[in-house]
Amino acid sequence: MELAVIEIRRLNYSDKNEVSEFYNIFWRIPAEIGDEFINEQSSGFIAKFIDHSIATENETNTFSGIALFQGIIVGIHVLRKFIECGTIGVHSANLWVEKNFRRMGIAEELKIRGEAWADSIGATFINTNVLPDNKVMLDMNKSNGFSIYKINLRKRIINNKIG
Ligand SMILES: CC(C)(COP(=O)(O)OP(=O)(O)OC[C@H]1O[C@@H](n2cnc3c(N)ncnc32)[C@H](O)[C@@H]1OP(=O)(O)O)[C@@H](O)C(=O)NCCC(=O)NCCS
């Protein structure tokens, strides 16, 4: 399949069904990639998250890129603006492409568009967290100019359940 058959654009926040499809995918990704600290979220949590996103996200603070095949979302990329010591940065909250659509260049295209958005809002850097065993994503980021900045460590506190 050619990249040309894929529509790549920003999420349409005025289409609640599309936002819902987007954030249901978003919250499935941690389990897919084996993130042991982020449990599968309840439908109630996701519903509230969708309402909050519609109310607060816009092109000044969030890049929500989507790749569509025949109207179905097959790829997402989320960048969020943040301020660090008075400097604008963006944090990559997610990048995902549906299994049957991988190795077509969709992630690369979403990253290019996300970085162009980051540049347009005056960001000076992009921050991203990657699980240590996710070699594909580590290599892709390195080949896109990312380098290791800090290493994030976590210790489980066994008495408290993850919410
Ligand atoms: C990582 C991911 C987003 C890549 O999406 P993709 O659309 O397949 O990536 P692209 O087609 O744009 O690949 C760009 C380049 O990255 C490298 N790459 C991508 N997938 C690869 C793989 N499985 N093995 C080796 N290299 C790979 C290649 O260099 C590729 O270029 P090439 O196909 O011309 O060789 C996708 O595999 C995915 O959704 N994984 C699960 C979710 C995930 O891990 N997200 C990151 C969380 S931090």
Ligand as a Chemical Component Dictionary entry (heavy atoms), coordinates in Angstrom:
data_LIG
# 
_chem_comp.id                   LIG 
_chem_comp.type                 NON-POLYMER 
_chem_comp.pdbx_formal_charge   0 
_chem_comp.three_letter_code    LIG 
# 
loop_
_chem_comp_atom.comp_id 
_chem_comp_atom.atom_id 
_chem_comp_atom.alt_atom_id 
_chem_comp_atom.type_symbol 
_chem_comp_atom.charge 
_chem_comp_atom.model_Cartn_x 
_chem_comp_atom.model_Cartn_y 
_chem_comp_atom.model_Cartn_z 
_chem_comp_atom.pdbx_ordinal 
LIG C1  C1  C 0 6.864  2.924  16.159 1  
LIG C2  C2  C 0 5.759  3.058  15.119 2  
LIG C3  C3  C 0 4.901  4.279  15.471 3  
LIG C4  C4  C 0 6.386  3.236  13.726 4  
LIG O1  O1  O 0 5.338  3.503  12.811 5  
LIG P1  P1  P 0 5.532  3.281  11.234 6  
LIG O2  O2  O 0 4.498  4.086  10.539 7  
LIG O3  O3  O 0 5.595  1.834  10.948 8  
LIG O4  O4  O 0 6.971  3.925  10.984 9  
LIG P2  P2  P 0 7.508  4.405  9.565  10 
LIG O5  O5  O 0 6.947  3.572  8.470  11 
LIG O6  O6  O 0 7.348  5.873  9.449  12 
LIG O7  O7  O 0 9.052  4.035  9.720  13 
LIG C5  C5  C 0 10.066 4.988  9.565  14 
LIG C6  C6  C 0 11.399 4.294  9.763  15 
LIG O8  O8  O 0 11.545 3.838  11.107 16 
LIG C7  C7  C 0 12.218 2.551  11.085 17 
LIG N1  N1  N 0 11.298 1.484  11.501 18 
LIG C8  C8  C 0 9.967  1.582  11.687 19 
LIG N2  N2  N 0 9.468  0.399  12.104 20 
LIG C9  C9  C 0 10.507 -0.467 12.165 21 
LIG C10 C10 C 0 10.628 -1.832 12.543 22 
LIG N3  N3  N 0 9.574  -2.557 12.949 23 
LIG N4  N4  N 0 11.858 -2.396 12.501 24 
LIG C11 C11 C 0 12.928 -1.690 12.117 25 
LIG N5  N5  N 0 12.885 -0.366 11.736 26 
LIG C12 C12 C 0 11.685 0.225  11.779 27 
LIG C13 C13 C 0 12.661 2.324  9.666  28 
LIG O9  O9  O 0 13.930 2.949  9.498  29 
LIG C14 C14 C 0 11.589 3.061  8.906  30 
LIG O10 O10 O 0 11.981 3.463  7.613  31 
LIG P3  P3  P 0 11.911 2.346  6.411  32 
LIG O11 O11 O 0 10.579 1.660  6.502  33 
LIG O12 O12 O 0 12.070 3.197  5.174  34 
LIG O13 O13 O 0 13.050 1.407  6.654  35 
LIG C15 C15 C 0 4.874  1.774  15.087 36 
LIG O14 O14 O 0 5.729  0.652  14.956 37 
LIG C16 C16 C 0 4.022  1.610  16.300 38 
LIG O15 O15 O 0 2.904  2.113  16.347 39 
LIG N6  N6  N 0 4.495  0.888  17.340 40 
LIG C17 C17 C 0 3.709  0.661  18.537 41 
LIG C18 C18 C 0 3.495  1.924  19.326 42 
LIG C19 C19 C 0 4.789  2.521  19.822 43 
LIG O16 O16 O 0 5.738  1.825  20.160 44 
LIG N7  N7  N 0 4.781  3.858  19.908 45 
LIG C20 C20 C 0 5.871  4.601  20.474 46 
LIG C21 C21 C 0 5.616  4.884  21.905 47 
LIG S1  S1  S 0 6.958  5.840  22.597 48 
# 
loop_
_chem_comp_bond.comp_id 
_chem_comp_bond.atom_id_1 
_chem_comp_bond.atom_id_2 
_chem_comp_bond.value_order 
_chem_comp_bond.pdbx_ordinal 
LIG C1  C2  SING 1  
LIG C2  C3  SING 2  
LIG C2  C4  SING 3  
LIG C2  C15 SING 4  
LIG C4  O1  SING 5  
LIG O1  P1  SING 6  
LIG P1  O2  DOUB 7  
LIG P1  O3  SING 8  
LIG P1  O4  SING 9  
LIG O4  P2  SING 10 
LIG P2  O5  DOUB 11 
LIG P2  O6  SING 12 
LIG P2  O7  SING 13 
LIG O7  C5  SING 14 
LIG C5  C6  SING 15 
LIG C6  O8  SING 16 
LIG C6  C14 SING 17 
LIG O8  C7  SING 18 
LIG C7  N1  SING 19 
LIG C7  C13 SING 20 
LIG N1  C8  SING 21 
LIG N1  C12 SING 22 
LIG C8  N2  DOUB 23 
LIG N2  C9  SING 24 
LIG C9  C10 SING 25 
LIG C9  C12 DOUB 26 
LIG C10 N3  SING 27 
LIG C10 N4  DOUB 28 
LIG N4  C11 SING 29 
LIG C11 N5  DOUB 30 
LIG N5  C12 SING 31 
LIG C13 O9  SING 32 
LIG C13 C14 SING 33 
LIG C14 O10 SING 34 
LIG O10 P3  SING 35 
LIG P3  O11 DOUB 36 
LIG P3  O12 SING 37 
LIG P3  O13 SING 38 
LIG C15 O14 SING 39 
LIG C15 C16 SING 40 
LIG C16 O15 DOUB 41 
LIG C16 N6  SING 42 
LIG N6  C17 SING 43 
LIG C17 C18 SING 44 
LIG C18 C19 SING 45 
LIG C19 O16 DOUB 46 
LIG C19 N7  SING 47 
LIG N7  C20 SING 48 
LIG C20 C21 SING 49 
LIG C21 S1  SING 50 
# 
